[in-house]
């Protein structure tokens, strides 16, 4: 499994997105059972995509993340390619569909 980098400020989030060609954000809250149940599945899935850099954000610690990314529920999964949002999944995530989306983008970016 792959681990996520904790991002604790908006500046750190912006820097993470801008310095990584493929940047994946996992936005969650500590009191969210769906967030806790989904995270190990996402960590396992991401072993197939080693070039995607992983960042996690606690929405209670970084409250401005809700406004910045229009987050209305958690968890939210975002993939940025060269700073542009390409994938957004929220709350109930179908892992097989997410994997398909990631694969299509990944094979076109990583060569």
Number of C-alpha atoms within 10 A of each C-alpha: 12 16 16 16 14 15 22 17 16 15 10 13 19 12 13 21 24 16 12 17 18 26 23 24 23 25 25 23 17 11 9 12 12 15 19 14 10 15 17 14 12 19 15 13 17 20 13 14 17 11 15 20 22 23 21 19 24 19 20 14 13 15 14 14 19 15 9 9 12 9 15 11 14 21 26 20 19 18 23 20 19 15 17 13 15 14 15 14 15 16 15 12 16 10 13 10 10 16 15 11 13 19 14 10 15 17 10 8 13 11 5
